[in-house]
Amino acid sequence: MIEYVGNNIKGGRSVNIKKFGSFTFNVETELPKIAQRSISPKVDIFTQRQERKNIHHLKPVFVVDPVLQYHLTRYPGKEEISPSISQHSIYQKGFRTIYANPVPVAAAACLGTDVVVDGLSTIFLAIQDLIKLDKNIDLAFGFCNVRITGRNLRVTFAPNLSSSIGSA
């Protein structure tokens, strides 16, 4: 599951995991550069457009699922991303979001899909139970660490993740 989510995140796609949360991106747009020189017939139009185009920076964020957020009493409830008007599905959270599909995870693990679905639901239910019991949890995903300490959630993303996604 970690490899599946990590490959999608590194590919620039957000992943929503049911009853856990959504690894997504906050899109920050740099304003277009105003042409500092006048339009010249010597410089082709494509070069001039390249200089004036919008530049988008993707900042990785984690949006907690409401089921898990209920148990996180010290989690700040403000949203890290602004929802898009064009996304009407309840599973769409953020930029290019897909729903976590257990079929490729099951194929990679050489297990049945029902085994993977039951295993993942048990893991996320266990996380909820550990939060209720005030236990500390440290989930290392490779591309980020999700730490729950004293019902307070902290997510730390890998420093090179923003630059590798932004380069695409």
C-alpha positions in Angstrom: 0.0 0.0 0.0 2.9 2.4 0.8 4.5 1.8 -2.6 1.2 2.3 -4.3 0.5 5.6 -2.6 4.1 6.7 -2.9 4.2 6.0 -6.7 1.0 8.0 -7.2 2.2 10.9 -5.1 5.5 11.0 -6.9 3.6 10.9 -10.2 1.7 14.1 -9.2 -1.7 12.4 -8.4 -3.4 12.8 -5.0 -4.6 9.6 -3.3 -7.7 9.4 -1.0 -7.6 6.6 1.5 -11.0 5.7 3.0 -11.2 6.3 6.7 -7.7 7.7 6.9 -7.2 10.8 4.8 -6.0 12.2 1.5 -2.5 12.8 0.4 -2.9 15.7 -1.9 -1.3 19.0 -3.1 -2.0 22.6 -2.5 -1.5 24.4 -5.8 0.2 27.8 -5.5 0.2 29.8 -8.7 2.9 32.3 -9.4 1.6 35.3 -11.3 2.5 35.6 -14.9 5.5 37.7 -15.7 4.8 40.8 -17.6 6.9 41.2 -20.7 9.7 43.5 -20.0 10.5 44.2 -23.5 8.1 45.0 -26.3 6.9 42.3 -28.7 9.6 42.0 -31.3 9.3 40.2 -34.7 12.8 38.9 -34.1 11.8 36.7 -31.1 9.3 34.0 -31.9 5.9 34.1 -30.1 6.4 30.7 -28.4 9.5 32.0 -26.5 7.5 35.1 -25.4 4.6 32.9 -24.2 7.0 30.7 -22.2 8.3 33.8 -20.4 4.9 35.1 -19.5 3.1 31.8 -18.5 1.7 30.9 -15.1 4.0 28.8 -12.9 2.3 26.4 -10.6 4.0 25.0 -7.4 2.6 21.9 -5.8 3.0 21.7 -2.0 2.1 18.3 -0.6 -0.5 18.3 2.2 -2.5 15.7 4.2 -6.2 16.2 4.6 -7.6 14.1 7.5 -10.7 12.0 6.8 -13.6 13.2 9.0 -13.8 9.7 10.6 -10.2 10.0 11.9 -10.5 13.7 12.6 -13.3 12.9 15.1 -10.8 11.1 17.3 -8.0 13.8 17.0 -9.2 16.2 19.6 -6.1 18.4 19.3 -6.0 18.5 15.5 -6.6 22.0 14.1 -9.8 21.9 12.1 -8.9 24.3 9.4 -8.6 23.1 5.9 -5.1 23.1 4.2 -6.5 23.3 0.7 -9.4 25.2 -0.8 -11.9 22.9 -2.5 -12.4 23.3 -6.2 -15.8 24.2 -7.5 -15.5 21.7 -10.4 -15.0 18.7 -8.2 -18.4 17.3 -7.1 -17.5 13.8 -5.9 -17.1 13.3 -2.2 -13.8 11.4 -2.9 -12.3 14.4 -4.8 -10.1 16.3 -2.4 -7.4 18.5 -4.0 -5.5 18.2 -7.2 -5.9 15.2 -9.5 -7.3 12.9 -6.8 -7.8 9.2 -7.2 -9.4 6.8 -4.8 -7.0 4.2 -3.3 -7.6 1.1 -5.3 -6.9 -2.2 -3.5 -6.7 -4.2 -6.7 -3.1 -3.1 -7.7 -2.0 -3.6 -4.1 -3.4 -7.1 -4.1 -1.7 -7.9 -7.4 1.6 -6.7 -6.1 1.3 -8.7 -2.9 0.0 -11.8 -4.7 -3.0 -11.9 -2.5 -6.8 -11.8 -3.1 -8.5 -8.4 -3.2 -10.8 -9.3 -0.3 -7.7 -10.1 1.9 -6.2 -6.7 1.1 -9.5 -4.8 1.7 -10.0 -6.5 5.0 -6.3 -6.0 6.1 -6.4 -2.3 5.2 -9.7 -1.7 7.0 -8.4 -3.5 10.1 -5.2 -1.4 10.1 -7.1 1.9 9.9 -9.6 0.7 12.5 -6.6 -0.2 14.7 -5.2 3.3 14.2 -8.5 4.8 15.4 -8.5 2.5 18.5 -4.9 3.4 19.3 -5.8 7.1 19.2 -8.8 6.5 21.5 -6.3 4.8 24.0 -3.9 7.9 23.8 -1.1 5.8 22.3 1.6 7.4 20.1 1.7 6.3 16.5 4.4 6.9 13.9 3.6 5.9 10.4 6.5 6.0 8.0 5.3 6.2 4.4 8.7 6.8 2.8 7.6 10.1 1.2 6.2 11.4 4.5 5.8 10.6 8.2 2.5 10.8 9.9 2.9 11.2 13.7 0.0 11.1 16.2 1.2 12.1 19.6 -1.3 12.8 22.4 -4.2 13.0 19.8 -2.2 15.7 17.9 -1.5 15.0 14.3 1.7 16.1 12.6 2.7 15.3 9.0 6.3 15.8 7.7 6.9 15.4 4.0 10.2 14.5 2.4 12.0 17.7 1.5 12.8 16.6 -2.1 9.1 15.7 -2.8 8.0 19.2 -3.8 10.9 19.7 -6.1 10.6 16.3 -7.9 6.8 16.8 -8.4 7.2 20.5 -9.5 9.8 19.6 -12.1 7.2 17.6 -14.1 
